Amino acid sequence: MATKKNPKLMKTEFSLSASQGKSVFIAGSFNQWNLSAHPLKQDKKGVWKISLPLGSGRYEYRFLVDGQWQNDPNCSSFIENPFGTLNCLRVVE
């Protein structure tokens, strides 16, 4: 009997340079905008990083730095959100 394979998940890196930040989280369509589900870890250079296993698709996201929303300065695609600001858009293929 054939078993159905799970969709392939790819490690997807997110990073933000915020050396003065005390806490950085990422929230988005991949975690139902859960503000505390994915904390980033800070490296020695002050860059906050996380690697998430994501399947192919389009994902909206933003960073939460010390309680303040911040967009990814490395992101080149944005989509308007219902709050009158922009969400970052990451396409995983």
C-alpha angles and dihedrals in degrees: 000000000000118000121216112243120230115245110271113262119210126202104248117195124215123182139173130188105224106139093170093051119112096196133011127187132176120221128179150124090302092066102027089257091293104174096207105033098091118035115183123228121230119229126210092270093057095256116138114217143181135171116210127190103234131173121224114290146084118296130191116206147156136190123245108212114186089333095312124111114240132177124229108261088204093058118100099184124068136175127199116251129207091260095066095255133095131263122208116246123215121184116204116196 
